[in-house]
């Protein structure tokens, strides 16, 4: 998959040209960037991910990021995250049409993480299933989730602070809808985010991985989008403990297989990431190289977690390293 994101654009796109909030920037600078990227890479990729994870680009409570890498607009106003999501939505229909038939499948990737009050409690080990449903207190980021799901399902842009706008070209605009849901988020009274449950084991990025979260998110999105093909766009954990990664990965694959067995159209899973690198995700200080997320080390040695996943997919033992 080819990933096109606003972080690949120069700072002036947001600072001088108003980013995706400006129709001339969406139809001019951004459209030309998409076309140029598609022409250069179309023979190398099977599909496209335009603007990966617009929901996750801004942390919970931060509503300012206007789809440009150096935006310093004031935080705290509804138009900020609405500008990001709305600008992202408005920018996608033309690229989706240009990159569609004959140019690979178009893949929508959303970071859909459950948000819970900091003091809420959930019984560990509770299964994620249609009968059990999401755990008590689970809030799926209404302001961030609902505009996307409503646009993809109904062709309508809407926010709690703004009236709906008909955009019928957005309904069914994507071949795949991808979800990234590797940890829930606790939000305290001040709006600060942190790991959930509070006493859970956390990784190097200060997040508490919870595979059941993925099952909840898949079923919620399927309930809203029906027969739309779904993809796990990213799951990973920042840790040097590969035994823990392997254990979590077994549970993640089990969640996907359970969803498929229940009739959900889940067609694949991407692990975040393949190779260990410099990790910037999470809450608090940046883990850097101390929080590797890959299935393969930086010297191209396959970890046991990667070995298990490869054999699960292919049915045969993999090579010990990448050349």
C-alpha positions in Angstrom: 0.0 0.0 0.0 1.2 3.5 -0.8 0.7 5.9 2.0 0.0 9.6 1.2 -0.1 11.9 4.3 0.1 15.6 5.2 3.4 15.1 7.0 4.9 14.5 3.5 3.9 18.1 2.6 6.1 21.2 3.2 5.2 23.4 6.2 4.0 26.3 4.0 1.0 24.1 2.9 -0.5 24.7 6.3 1.1 28.0 7.3 0.7 29.9 4.1 -2.0 28.1 2.1 -4.3 27.2 5.0 -4.0 23.4 4.4 -7.1 21.4 3.8 -9.3 24.1 5.2 -8.9 26.0 2.0 -10.7 24.7 -1.1 -8.0 26.0 -3.5 -5.3 24.2 -1.6 -7.3 21.0 -1.7 -8.0 21.2 -5.4 -4.6 22.7 -6.3 -1.6 21.8 -4.2 -3.0 18.6 -2.7 -4.5 17.3 -5.9 -1.3 17.8 -7.8 0.7 16.1 -5.0 -1.6 13.1 -5.2 -1.4 12.9 -9.0 2.4 13.2 -9.0 2.8 10.5 -6.3 0.4 8.2 -8.1 2.3 8.6 -11.4 5.6 7.9 -9.7 4.6 4.8 -7.7 1.6 3.2 -9.3 3.6 0.3 -10.7 5.0 -0.5 -7.2 1.9 -0.6 -5.0 -1.4 -2.5 -4.9 -3.4 0.3 -3.4 -3.4 3.7 -1.8 -3.9 5.1 1.8 -4.7 8.8 1.4 -4.0 10.7 4.7 -3.4 7.9 7.2 -5.3 8.1 10.5 -6.7 11.6 10.5 -8.4 10.8 13.9 -5.2 9.9 15.6 -3.1 12.8 14.2 -4.3 15.0 17.0 -4.2 13.6 20.6 -7.5 13.4 22.6 -8.6 16.8 23.7 -6.4 18.6 21.2 -8.5 20.0 18.4 -6.1 22.3 16.5 -4.2 20.3 14.0 -5.2 21.7 10.6 -3.6 19.1 8.4 -0.2 20.6 8.0 3.1 19.8 9.7 3.8 23.1 11.4 0.4 24.5 12.2 0.4 26.7 15.3 -3.2 27.7 15.4 -4.8 28.1 18.8 -5.9 24.9 20.5 -9.2 24.1 22.1 -11.7 25.3 19.5 -14.0 22.9 17.8 -13.0 24.0 14.3 -9.6 22.6 14.7 -10.1 18.9 14.7 -13.2 19.5 12.7 -11.0 21.3 10.2 -8.6 18.3 10.1 -11.3 15.7 9.7 -13.5 17.8 7.4 -10.6 19.0 5.3 -9.4 15.4 5.0 -12.9 14.2 4.0 -13.3 17.0 1.5 -9.9 16.3 0.0 -10.4 12.6 -0.6 -13.2 12.2 -3.2 -11.2 13.5 -6.2 -8.0 11.5 -5.3 -10.1 8.4 -4.6 -11.7 8.7 -8.1 -8.3 9.3 -9.7 -6.6 6.5 -7.8 -9.5 4.1 -8.2 -10.2 1.6 -11.0 -7.0 0.8 -12.9 -4.8 2.5 -10.2 -5.1 0.1 -7.2 -7.6 -0.1 -4.4 -8.1 3.0 -2.2 -7.8 2.3 1.5 -9.2 4.5 4.3 -7.2 4.2 7.6 -8.7 5.4 10.9 -7.2 5.2 14.4 -10.2 4.2 16.4 -9.3 4.0 20.0 -11.8 3.5 22.8 -11.8 6.3 25.4 -12.8 5.8 29.0 -13.0 7.9 32.1 -9.8 7.5 34.2 -11.6 6.0 37.2 -13.8 3.6 35.3 -13.3 -0.1 35.9 -13.6 -3.0 33.6 -13.4 -6.7 34.5 -10.2 -8.1 33.0 -10.6 -11.0 30.6 -14.1 -10.1 29.5 -14.6 -11.4 26.0 -15.4 -9.0 23.1 -18.4 -10.4 21.3 -21.7 -9.2 19.9 -23.4 -10.6 23.0 -21.0 -9.1 25.5 -20.7 -5.8 23.7 -18.2 -3.1 24.6 -17.3 -2.8 28.3 -19.2 -0.3 30.4 -18.1 3.3 30.0 -16.5 2.7 26.6 -16.8 5.9 24.5 -15.5 5.7 20.9 -14.5 9.3 20.5 -17.9 10.5 19.3 -16.6 13.8 17.8 -13.8 12.0 15.9 -15.6 8.7 14.9 -19.1 10.0 14.0 -18.2 12.4 11.2 -16.2 9.7 9.4 -18.7 6.9 9.8 -21.6 9.2 8.9 -19.7 10.4 5.8 -18.8 6.9 4.6 -22.2 5.4 5.4 -24.6 8.2 4.5 -22.6 10.7 2.4 -23.1 13.5 4.9 -20.6 15.7 6.7 -21.8 16.6 10.2 -20.3 17.7 13.5 -22.0 18.4 16.9 -21.3 22.1 16.5 -22.2 22.4 12.9 -25.2 21.5 10.7 -24.9 18.5 8.3 -23.8 19.0 4.7 -24.7 16.5 1.9 -21.6 15.0 0.3 -23.0 11.9 -1.5 -19.7 11.2 -3.3 -18.2 10.2 0.0 -20.6 7.3 0.6 -18.8 4.1 -0.4 -15.9 6.1 -1.8 -13.3 3.6 -0.5 -12.6 0.0 -1.4 -11.4 -0.8 2.1 -11.8 0.9 5.5 -8.9 0.2 7.8 -8.8 0.4 11.6 -5.9 1.0 13.9 -6.9 0.1 17.5 -4.1 -1.3 19.6 -4.8 0.3 23.0 -7.6 2.2 24.8 -7.2 5.6 26.2 -8.0 6.9 29.7 -9.0 10.6 29.8 -9.0 12.4 33.2 -11.0 15.4 34.2 -8.6 17.9 32.7 -8.7 16.1 29.3 -5.2 14.6 29.7 -4.8 11.2 28.1 -3.0 8.1 29.5 -3.1 4.3 29.6 -6.1 2.2 30.5 -6.6 0.3 32.7 -4.5 2.4 35.1 -2.9 -0.7 36.6 -2.2 -2.5 33.3 1.2 -3.3 31.9 2.4 -0.4 29.7 4.8 -0.4 26.8 7.6 2.0 26.1 5.2 4.6 24.7 3.1 4.6 27.9 0.2 2.7 26.3 -1.5 -0.4 27.6 -2.1 -2.8 24.7 -5.5 -4.5 24.8 -6.3 -6.9 21.9 -10.0 -7.0 22.9 -10.2 -3.4 21.9 -9.7 -4.4 18.3 -12.7 -6.7 18.5 -14.9 -3.9 19.9 -13.8 -1.5 17.2 -14.3 -3.9 14.3 -17.8 -4.7 15.4 -18.8 -1.1 16.0 -17.6 0.0 12.5 -19.2 -3.1 10.9 -22.5 -2.2 12.6 -22.3 1.3 11.0 -20.9 0.4 7.6 -22.5 -3.0 6.9 -20.9 -4.9 4.1 -18.0 -2.5 3.7 -14.7 -4.5 3.5 -12.6 -3.9 6.6 -8.9 -4.1 7.2 -6.8 -3.9 10.4 -4.7 -1.0 9.3 -2.2 -1.2 12.1 -1.6 -3.0 15.4 1.7 -2.9 17.3 3.4 -2.6 20.7 6.5 -0.6 21.6 8.6 -3.0 23.6 11.9 -4.9 23.8 10.1 -7.9 25.2 9.3 -10.0 22.2 7.7 -12.7 24.3 5.1 -10.2 25.3 4.7 -9.0 21.7 4.2 -12.6 20.6 1.6 -13.2 23.3 -0.4 -10.1 22.3 -0.1 -10.9 18.6 -1.6 -14.3 19.2 -4.6 -12.6 20.9 -4.9 -10.0 18.1 -5.0 -12.7 15.4 -7.6 -14.5 17.5 -9.8 -11.3 17.6 -9.6 -11.0 13.8 -10.4 -14.7 13.3 -13.3 -14.4 15.7 -14.7 -11.4 13.8 -14.4 -13.3 10.5 -16.1 -16.3 12.0 -19.0 -14.0 13.1 -19.4 -12.8 9.5 -17.5 -9.5 9.5 -15.9 -8.8 6.2 -12.3 -8.4 7.6 -9.9 -9.0 4.7 -6.5 -8.5 6.2 -4.2 -7.2 9.0 -1.1 -5.0 8.9 1.4 -5.1 11.7 2.8 -1.8 12.8 5.6 -2.1 11.9 7.8 -4.5 10.0 11.2 -3.2 11.0 12.3 -1.7 14.3 12.8 2.0 14.0 12.5 5.3 15.9 9.2 5.3 17.8 7.3 8.6 18.4 3.9 7.2 19.3 2.2 7.2 22.7 1.8 9.6 25.7 4.7 11.3 27.4 8.3 11.2 26.4 9.2 9.8 23.0 10.5 6.2 23.2 12.9 6.6 20.3 15.0 3.4 19.7 14.2 2.1 23.2 10.6 1.2 22.1 11.0 -1.0 19.0 7.7 -2.0 17.3 8.9 -4.3 14.5 8.7 -8.0 13.8 12.3 -7.7 12.4 15.3 -6.1 14.1 17.3 -3.3 12.7 19.9 -5.8 11.5 17.2 -7.6 9.6 16.9 -10.6 12.0 13.4 -12.1 12.2 12.0 -12.1 15.8 10.0 -15.0 17.2 6.8 -13.0 17.0 7.5 -12.3 13.3 8.4 -16.0 12.7 5.0 -17.1 14.2 3.0 -14.6 12.2 4.8 -15.4 9.0 4.2 -19.1 9.5 0.6 -18.5 10.4 0.0 -16.6 7.2 2.0 -18.8 4.8 1.8 -22.2 6.4 5.6 -22.7 6.2 8.6 -21.7 8.3 10.2 -18.5 7.2 13.8 -17.6 6.7 15.7 -16.3 9.7 16.5 -12.9 8.3 15.6 -10.5 5.5 18.1 -9.9 2.7 
